[in-house]
Structures are given as structure tokens and as C-alpha cells.
Amino acid sequence: SALWPQSQLQTSASIDIVPTATYTTVRPSAYNAVQSLPTNPHNNILPCRNGFRWVSLLQHFRRKCHLMNRLLRYCFIVSMFGCMNVFAVEPEPITIGLIGDSTVADTYGWGPAFATRFIQRATVLNFAKNGATLQSLSGKLDELLELHPDIVLIQFGHNDQKRYGPDAYLEKLESYIERVLRANAKPVVLSSVTRRRFGDDGKILFAEQGLKANLSVYAKTAREAARKHGVPFIDLHSISVEHHNRIGREASAAYDFNENDKTHFSVYGAKATADLILQELKVATPELAPYLTR
């Protein structure tokens, strides 16, 4: 090969070239210094003297620096995820109490499906009972409050309408709200979920025979109690009526515990009703959002 000009050889003298048995190791003072070195346009190698093998330094260091750059980017991303895990703050443990009748209870109510929608740091205590009224479950409320729940969901009406009118219902519901507040917990009042009996027009039929009033009257009373005490209210009665009127009689039948039970829930019905409640609960009590699984 032709010799390189002396001026170019002197320029390359700033590079420390160490001979070995078979190749040349080059240690530049900086990557910029390598970029400034003259190259042979025909073979893209740097000049060397004393008979050493010519080494393509520029390509070598460009490749090494590219790999190092990718490695540094990868390490940065990994470290950022590590920091996120280190500094991520889990929500404080929370206890949610449920109290109500059989439409909430563990037997065939929406309560169990509701509980599955929370992460492990949330504990759901279901004190609802079959056949319960505000009056009959008053002692159970005291037991629930002894466990120091943070939030208490209250839903009564199905059995209350069989025993006393809206005025007595209001008085007893207000007592529940006041006791929950005194226990430094947050009450959330729910009106009763609808029964799923349809009239000839294909719409939900409000039963009144043998009852003090229909459920819509008790729903309005529950709203009044919540408004008076400034606590969250979920009008589950109106929401569920609208929902079942929309999906119709046939689709609504999938919610039934059995073909003759239009009040209690199948597994599917419990999950669907819990979804209706949770959609509203996210707005009424946004502090619960971090505890939901989705």
C-alpha cells in the first residue's frame, strides 16, 4: 500500500498505539479526537507507522459508542422503573361496612360480588341479613361500628315497607346515619334495588298491595335523609329501574335467583348489580377509587 503523508502521520501521533502479537490496540484521549483523525477515503482506516497493521479505529469506536449508548439507555429505563417501585405508595388499609337486607346479604345479595371488586388492602364487612329492617338490625350496626369501619353503605326498604311507613323509616334511617358519623365513619345511603316484576307494558311494576308504600316512596325518603345530613346518596332504586326497563324482561330474567324469585340475585345478577353500584360509588366516594381492582 502507498505510504501516508508525513503530516497525516504526525496528526495521528496523538493516538497511543500499543503493538501486540497480532493486532493494534488504540486508546484515544476522547471520542472526539478519533473523529478528527484523517482517514483513507478508500478503505476508511487510520494511518499507522512502524509496520503495524492498520486498524479501522473510527468504525470500531463508533460501533462501541453506539452499543454503550444503547446500554446506558436500557440502564436508565430499568432504573426509572426501579425508582417507581421504590417510591410508589400503597393506599392505607381501609374497611368498608355493608348493612342492609337480603338483597345485600351473603346469601343471594349483591354484597359478595361487591367485595370481590376491591384489592387486598380493602376489607369488606357484610352485616346484612335476610329479612332485616332498620329496626331489627339496629344492634348489628353497633357491632359493625365497634370494628371501626371507614365507610358504611346502608340499604334498607324491602322489608321496612311491609312494617312501617316512610315517616318511621326516615326516623330510623337518620339514626343510622348519625351513629355512623359519631363513630368517625362515612355513611353512604342507598335506596333499595328494584324488584324485577314487569307490567303488561314491559316496564318495571311497582308493587303496593299489602305494603305501606311502594319502593319509590322509600327511595325519596332515603334521599331526604342523606341530604339532611350532607352524606353521599346513591339512588340505586331509580338506577336499577332504568337499567331493567332498558334491557327488558328476557334479559332481566338472568338476574333472578330462580325463575320465581324476582327480588334476589343469581351470580350474574349480583355482579351486574354490584357494577351499577360501583359506577356511582366512584363519584360519590372518589377516595375508594385506588382500592378498586378495575
TORKOL-4160 file (C-alpha; in steps of 0.2 Angstrom, whole numbers, padded with zeros to 4 digits, m for minus):
294
<pt num="1" X="0000" Y="0000" Z="0000"/>
<pt num="2" X="0005" Y="0018" Z="m0003"/>
<pt num="3" X="0013" Y="0027" Z="0012"/>
<pt num="4" X="0003" Y="0041" Z="0020"/>
<pt num="5" X="0009" Y="0059" Z="0020"/>
<pt num="6" X="0021" Y="0063" Z="0035"/>
<pt num="7" X="0009" Y="0077" Z="0040"/>
<pt num="8" X="m0005" Y="0064" Z="0042"/>
<pt num="9" X="0006" Y="0053" Z="0052"/>
<pt num="10" X="0011" Y="0067" Z="0064"/>
<pt num="11" X="m0008" Y="0071" Z="0066"/>
<pt num="12" X="m0011" Y="0053" Z="0071"/>
<pt num="13" X="0003" Y="0053" Z="0084"/>
<pt num="14" X="m0009" Y="0059" Z="0097"/>
<pt num="15" X="m0016" Y="0042" Z="0097"/>
<pt num="16" X="m0007" Y="0030" Z="0109"/>
<pt num="17" X="m0004" Y="0014" Z="0098"/>
<pt num="18" X="0001" Y="m0002" Z="0108"/>
<pt num="19" X="0008" Y="m0016" Z="0097"/>
<pt num="20" X="0003" Y="m0034" Z="0101"/>
<pt num="21" X="0007" Y="m0050" Z="0093"/>
<pt num="22" X="m0007" Y="m0050" Z="0080"/>
<pt num="23" X="m0016" Y="m0033" Z="0081"/>
<pt num="24" X="m0015" Y="m0015" Z="0087"/>
<pt num="25" X="m0024" Y="m0008" Z="0102"/>
<pt num="26" X="m0028" Y="0010" Z="0101"/>
<pt num="27" X="m0033" Y="0021" Z="0116"/>
<pt num="28" X="m0039" Y="0038" Z="0111"/>
<pt num="29" X="m0040" Y="0053" Z="0123"/>
<pt num="30" X="m0058" Y="0056" Z="0118"/>
<pt num="31" X="m0070" Y="0050" Z="0106"/>
<pt num="32" X="m0070" Y="0067" Z="0098"/>
<pt num="33" X="m0051" Y="0065" Z="0095"/>
<pt num="34" X="m0054" Y="0050" Z="0085"/>
<pt num="35" X="m0067" Y="0058" Z="0074"/>
<pt num="36" X="m0054" Y="0072" Z="0070"/>
<pt num="37" X="m0041" Y="0059" Z="0064"/>
<pt num="38" X="m0038" Y="0058" Z="0045"/>
<pt num="39" X="m0044" Y="0043" Z="0036"/>
<pt num="40" X="m0041" Y="0035" Z="0020"/>
<pt num="41" X="m0056" Y="0038" Z="0009"/>
<pt num="42" X="m0053" Y="0021" Z="0000"/>
<pt num="43" X="m0053" Y="0009" Z="0015"/>
<pt num="44" X="m0058" Y="0020" Z="0030"/>
<pt num="45" X="m0043" Y="0016" Z="0041"/>
<pt num="46" X="m0032" Y="0027" Z="0051"/>
<pt num="47" X="m0013" Y="0028" Z="0047"/>
<pt num="48" X="m0001" Y="0019" Z="0057"/>
<pt num="49" X="0018" Y="0019" Z="0057"/>
<pt num="50" X="0032" Y="0006" Z="0061"/>
<pt num="51" X="0024" Y="m0008" Z="0051"/>
<pt num="52" X="0009" Y="m0011" Z="0062"/>
<pt num="53" X="m0007" Y="m0017" Z="0055"/>
<pt num="54" X="m0019" Y="m0004" Z="0050"/>
<pt num="55" X="m0034" Y="m0003" Z="0061"/>
<pt num="56" X="m0051" Y="0004" Z="0057"/>
<pt num="57" X="m0052" Y="0014" Z="0073"/>
<pt num="58" X="m0066" Y="0026" Z="0068"/>
<pt num="59" X="m0078" Y="0011" Z="0064"/>
<pt num="60" X="m0073" Y="0002" Z="0079"/>
<pt num="61" X="m0076" Y="0017" Z="0091"/>
<pt num="62" X="m0092" Y="0022" Z="0083"/>
<pt num="63" X="m0098" Y="0004" Z="0085"/>
<pt num="64" X="m0093" Y="0003" Z="0103"/>
<pt num="65" X="m0100" Y="0020" Z="0107"/>
<pt num="66" X="m0117" Y="0016" Z="0099"/>
<pt num="67" X="m0118" Y="0000" Z="0109"/>
<pt num="68" X="m0113" Y="0009" Z="0125"/>
<pt num="69" X="m0126" Y="0022" Z="0121"/>
<pt num="70" X="m0140" Y="0009" Z="0120"/>
<pt num="71" X="m0134" Y="0000" Z="0136"/>
<pt num="72" X="m0135" Y="0017" Z="0145"/>
<pt num="73" X="m0152" Y="0020" Z="0139"/>
<pt num="74" X="m0158" Y="0002" Z="0144"/>
<pt num="75" X="m0150" Y="0005" Z="0162"/>
<pt num="76" X="m0159" Y="0022" Z="0163"/>
<pt num="77" X="m0176" Y="0014" Z="0159"/>
<pt num="78" X="m0173" Y="0000" Z="0171"/>
<pt num="79" X="m0168" Y="0012" Z="0185"/>
<pt num="80" X="m0183" Y="0023" Z="0182"/>
<pt num="81" X="m0195" Y="0008" Z="0184"/>
<pt num="82" X="m0185" Y="0003" Z="0200"/>
<pt num="83" X="m0187" Y="0020" Z="0207"/>
<pt num="84" X="m0206" Y="0020" Z="0203"/>
<pt num="85" X="m0207" Y="0003" Z="0213"/>
<pt num="86" X="m0197" Y="0010" Z="0227"/>
<pt num="87" X="m0207" Y="0026" Z="0229"/>
<pt num="88" X="m0224" Y="0020" Z="0224"/>
<pt num="89" X="m0235" Y="0022" Z="0240"/>
<pt num="90" X="m0248" Y="0009" Z="0243"/>
<pt num="91" X="m0265" Y="0016" Z="0249"/>
<pt num="92" X="m0268" Y="0014" Z="0268"/>
<pt num="93" X="m0279" Y="m0001" Z="0273"/>
<pt num="94" X="m0297" Y="0003" Z="0273"/>
<pt num="95" X="m0313" Y="m0005" Z="0280"/>
<pt num="96" X="m0330" Y="m0004" Z="0271"/>
<pt num="97" X="m0345" Y="m0010" Z="0280"/>
<pt num="98" X="m0361" Y="m0016" Z="0272"/>
<pt num="99" X="m0378" Y="m0016" Z="0281"/>
<pt num="100" X="m0395" Y="m0020" Z="0274"/>
<pt num="101" X="m0407" Y="m0033" Z="0270"/>
<pt num="102" X="m0406" Y="m0049" Z="0259"/>
<pt num="103" X="m0403" Y="m0040" Z="0243"/>
<pt num="104" X="m0386" Y="m0035" Z="0251"/>
<pt num="105" X="m0383" Y="m0051" Z="0261"/>
<pt num="106" X="m0370" Y="m0065" Z="0258"/>
<pt num="107" X="m0384" Y="m0077" Z="0254"/>
<pt num="108" X="m0391" Y="m0070" Z="0237"/>
<pt num="109" X="m0387" Y="m0052" Z="0238"/>
<pt num="110" X="m0375" Y="m0041" Z="0229"/>
<pt num="111" X="m0363" Y="m0039" Z="0244"/>
<pt num="112" X="m0352" Y="m0054" Z="0239"/>
<pt num="113" X="m0349" Y="m0048" Z="0221"/>
<pt num="114" X="m0346" Y="m0031" Z="0228"/>
<pt num="115" X="m0332" Y="m0037" Z="0239"/>
<pt num="116" X="m0323" Y="m0046" Z="0225"/>
<pt num="117" X="m0320" Y="m0029" Z="0216"/>
<pt num="118" X="m0308" Y="m0022" Z="0229"/>
<pt num="119" X="m0289" Y="m0025" Z="0232"/>
<pt num="120" X="m0282" Y="m0034" Z="0247"/>
<pt num="121" X="m0279" Y="m0018" Z="0257"/>
<pt num="122" X="m0298" Y="m0015" Z="0257"/>
<pt num="123" X="m0308" Y="m0026" Z="0269"/>
<pt num="124" X="m0327" Y="m0028" Z="0266"/>
<pt num="125" X="m0338" Y="m0032" Z="0281"/>
<pt num="126" X="m0355" Y="m0038" Z="0276"/>
<pt num="127" X="m0368" Y="m0037" Z="0291"/>
<pt num="128" X="m0383" Y="m0038" Z="0280"/>
<pt num="129" X="m0396" Y="m0051" Z="0285"/>
<pt num="130" X="m0411" Y="m0059" Z="0276"/>
<pt num="131" X="m0427" Y="m0051" Z="0281"/>
<pt num="132" X="m0419" Y="m0037" Z="0290"/>
<pt num="133" X="m0426" Y="m0020" Z="0293"/>
<pt num="134" X="m0418" Y="m0004" Z="0300"/>
<pt num="135" X="m0426" Y="m0008" Z="0317"/>
<pt num="136" X="m0422" Y="m0026" Z="0318"/>
<pt num="137" X="m0403" Y="m0024" Z="0313"/>
<pt num="138" X="m0400" Y="m0009" Z="0324"/>
<pt num="139" X="m0390" Y="m0019" Z="0336"/>
<pt num="140" X="m0379" Y="m0026" Z="0322"/>
<pt num="141" X="m0375" Y="m0009" Z="0317"/>
<pt num="142" X="m0367" Y="m0006" Z="0334"/>
<pt num="143" X="m0357" Y="m0022" Z="0331"/>
<pt num="144" X="m0351" Y="m0016" Z="0315"/>
<pt num="145" X="m0346" Y="0001" Z="0321"/>
<pt num="146" X="m0335" Y="m0007" Z="0335"/>
<pt num="147" X="m0324" Y="m0014" Z="0321"/>
<pt num="148" X="m0320" Y="0004" Z="0316"/>
<pt num="149" X="m0325" Y="0004" Z="0298"/>
<pt num="150" X="m0320" Y="0019" Z="0287"/>
<pt num="151" X="m0336" Y="0019" Z="0276"/>
<pt num="152" X="m0353" Y="0011" Z="0279"/>
<pt num="153" X="m0365" Y="0008" Z="0265"/>
<pt num="154" X="m0384" Y="0007" Z="0271"/>
<pt num="155" X="m0398" Y="0000" Z="0260"/>
<pt num="156" X="m0415" Y="m0004" Z="0268"/>
<pt num="157" X="m0433" Y="m0004" Z="0262"/>
<pt num="158" X="m0439" Y="m0021" Z="0255"/>
<pt num="159" X="m0444" Y="m0027" Z="0272"/>
<pt num="160" X="m0447" Y="m0010" Z="0280"/>
<pt num="161" X="m0461" Y="m0006" Z="0268"/>
<pt num="162" X="m0470" Y="m0021" Z="0275"/>
<pt num="163" X="m0469" Y="m0015" Z="0293"/>
<pt num="164" X="m0469" Y="0004" Z="0294"/>
<pt num="165" X="m0472" Y="0019" Z="0283"/>
<pt num="166" X="m0460" Y="0032" Z="0276"/>
<pt num="167" X="m0460" Y="0043" Z="0291"/>
<pt num="168" X="m0454" Y="0030" Z="0303"/>
<pt num="169" X="m0442" Y="0024" Z="0290"/>
<pt num="170" X="m0434" Y="0042" Z="0289"/>
<pt num="171" X="m0433" Y="0042" Z="0308"/>
<pt num="172" X="m0424" Y="0026" Z="0309"/>
<pt num="173" X="m0413" Y="0029" Z="0294"/>
<pt num="174" X="m0407" Y="0046" Z="0302"/>
<pt num="175" X="m0402" Y="0037" Z="0317"/>
<pt num="176" X="m0391" Y="0025" Z="0307"/>
<pt num="177" X="m0383" Y="0040" Z="0299"/>
<pt num="178" X="m0380" Y="0049" Z="0315"/>
<pt num="179" X="m0372" Y="0034" Z="0324"/>
<pt num="180" X="m0360" Y="0031" Z="0309"/>
<pt num="181" X="m0355" Y="0049" Z="0309"/>
<pt num="182" X="m0352" Y="0048" Z="0328"/>
<pt num="183" X="m0341" Y="0033" Z="0325"/>
<pt num="184" X="m0330" Y="0044" Z="0314"/>
<pt num="185" X="m0335" Y="0034" Z="0298"/>
<pt num="186" X="m0343" Y="0040" Z="0282"/>
<pt num="187" X="m0361" Y="0034" Z="0279"/>
<pt num="188" X="m0367" Y="0031" Z="0261"/>
<pt num="189" X="m0385" Y="0029" Z="0259"/>
<pt num="190" X="m0393" Y="0018" Z="0245"/>
<pt num="191" X="m0411" Y="0017" Z="0241"/>
<pt num="192" X="m0417" Y="m0001" Z="0238"/>
<pt num="193" X="m0414" Y="m0010" Z="0222"/>
<pt num="194" X="m0429" Y="m0013" Z="0212"/>
<pt num="195" X="m0439" Y="m0030" Z="0211"/>
<pt num="196" X="m0439" Y="m0036" Z="0194"/>
<pt num="197" X="m0458" Y="m0039" Z="0190"/>
<pt num="198" X="m0464" Y="m0032" Z="0174"/>
<pt num="199" X="m0481" Y="m0025" Z="0169"/>
<pt num="200" X="m0490" Y="m0028" Z="0153"/>
<pt num="201" X="m0481" Y="m0013" Z="0145"/>
<pt num="202" X="m0465" Y="m0021" Z="0148"/>
<pt num="203" X="m0459" Y="m0009" Z="0161"/>
<pt num="204" X="m0455" Y="m0012" Z="0180"/>
<pt num="205" X="m0471" Y="m0014" Z="0190"/>
<pt num="206" X="m0471" Y="m0005" Z="0207"/>
<pt num="207" X="m0479" Y="m0017" Z="0220"/>
<pt num="208" X="m0490" Y="m0008" Z="0233"/>
<pt num="209" X="m0503" Y="m0022" Z="0238"/>
<pt num="210" X="m0501" Y="m0026" Z="0256"/>
<pt num="211" X="m0487" Y="m0013" Z="0258"/>
<pt num="212" X="m0486" Y="0004" Z="0267"/>
<pt num="213" X="m0480" Y="0012" Z="0251"/>
<pt num="214" X="m0470" Y="0007" Z="0235"/>
<pt num="215" X="m0451" Y="0007" Z="0235"/>
<pt num="216" X="m0450" Y="0023" Z="0225"/>
<pt num="217" X="m0458" Y="0032" Z="0240"/>
<pt num="218" X="m0445" Y="0025" Z="0252"/>
<pt num="219" X="m0431" Y="0029" Z="0239"/>
<pt num="220" X="m0436" Y="0048" Z="0240"/>
<pt num="221" X="m0436" Y="0047" Z="0259"/>
<pt num="222" X="m0419" Y="0039" Z="0259"/>
<pt num="223" X="m0413" Y="0054" Z="0248"/>
<pt num="224" X="m0420" Y="0066" Z="0260"/>
<pt num="225" X="m0411" Y="0058" Z="0275"/>
<pt num="226" X="m0395" Y="0059" Z="0266"/>
<pt num="227" X="m0397" Y="0077" Z="0260"/>
<pt num="228" X="m0402" Y="0082" Z="0278"/>
<pt num="229" X="m0386" Y="0076" Z="0285"/>
<pt num="230" X="m0375" Y="0080" Z="0270"/>
<pt num="231" X="m0369" Y="0062" Z="0266"/>
<pt num="232" X="m0367" Y="0053" Z="0249"/>
<pt num="233" X="m0383" Y="0046" Z="0242"/>
<pt num="234" X="m0384" Y="0033" Z="0228"/>
<pt num="235" X="m0402" Y="0031" Z="0221"/>
<pt num="236" X="m0400" Y="0013" Z="0217"/>
<pt num="237" X="m0419" Y="0011" Z="0215"/>
<pt num="238" X="m0420" Y="0023" Z="0201"/>
<pt num="239" X="m0404" Y="0017" Z="0193"/>
<pt num="240" X="m0410" Y="m0001" Z="0194"/>
<pt num="241" X="m0427" Y="0003" Z="0187"/>
<pt num="242" X="m0420" Y="0012" Z="0172"/>
<pt num="243" X="m0407" Y="m0002" Z="0169"/>
<pt num="244" X="m0420" Y="m0016" Z="0169"/>
<pt num="245" X="m0433" Y="m0006" Z="0159"/>
<pt num="246" X="m0419" Y="m0004" Z="0146"/>
<pt num="247" X="m0413" Y="m0022" Z="0145"/>
<pt num="248" X="m0431" Y="m0029" Z="0145"/>
<pt num="249" X="m0440" Y="m0043" Z="0153"/>
<pt num="250" X="m0430" Y="m0058" Z="0145"/>
<pt num="251" X="m0413" Y="m0051" Z="0149"/>
<pt num="252" X="m0418" Y="m0046" Z="0166"/>
<pt num="253" X="m0423" Y="m0064" Z="0170"/>
<pt num="254" X="m0404" Y="m0069" Z="0170"/>
<pt num="255" X="m0403" Y="m0058" Z="0186"/>
<pt num="256" X="m0416" Y="m0069" Z="0195"/>
<pt num="257" X="m0410" Y="m0081" Z="0209"/>
<pt num="258" X="m0423" Y="m0093" Z="0202"/>
<pt num="259" X="m0437" Y="m0092" Z="0190"/>
<pt num="260" X="m0450" Y="m0087" Z="0204"/>
<pt num="261" X="m0438" Y="m0075" Z="0214"/>
<pt num="262" X="m0438" Y="m0058" Z="0206"/>
<pt num="263" X="m0430" Y="m0050" Z="0221"/>
<pt num="264" X="m0414" Y="m0059" Z="0225"/>
<pt num="265" X="m0399" Y="m0062" Z="0213"/>
<pt num="266" X="m0391" Y="m0075" Z="0203"/>
<pt num="267" X="m0372" Y="m0074" Z="0202"/>
<pt num="268" X="m0373" Y="m0065" Z="0186"/>
<pt num="269" X="m0386" Y="m0053" Z="0193"/>
<pt num="270" X="m0376" Y="m0050" Z="0209"/>
<pt num="271" X="m0361" Y="m0045" Z="0198"/>
<pt num="272" X="m0371" Y="m0034" Z="0187"/>
<pt num="273" X="m0379" Y="m0025" Z="0201"/>
<pt num="274" X="m0363" Y="m0023" Z="0210"/>
<pt num="275" X="m0356" Y="m0014" Z="0194"/>
<pt num="276" X="m0371" Y="m0002" Z="0194"/>
<pt num="277" X="m0367" Y="0002" Z="0212"/>
<pt num="278" X="m0348" Y="0004" Z="0209"/>
<pt num="279" X="m0351" Y="0016" Z="0195"/>
<pt num="280" X="m0360" Y="0028" Z="0206"/>
<pt num="281" X="m0349" Y="0025" Z="0221"/>
<pt num="282" X="m0333" Y="0031" Z="0211"/>
<pt num="283" X="m0342" Y="0048" Z="0210"/>
<pt num="284" X="m0350" Y="0048" Z="0227"/>
<pt num="285" X="m0334" Y="0042" Z="0236"/>
<pt num="286" X="m0319" Y="0045" Z="0225"/>
<pt num="287" X="m0307" Y="0040" Z="0239"/>
<pt num="288" X="m0312" Y="0022" Z="0236"/>
<pt num="289" X="m0305" Y="0023" Z="0218"/>
<pt num="290" X="m0287" Y="0017" Z="0222"/>
<pt num="291" X="m0294" Y="0002" Z="0231"/>
<pt num="292" X="m0304" Y="m0005" Z="0216"/>
<pt num="293" X="m0297" Y="m0019" Z="0205"/>
<pt num="294" X="m0303" Y="m0011" Z="0189"/>
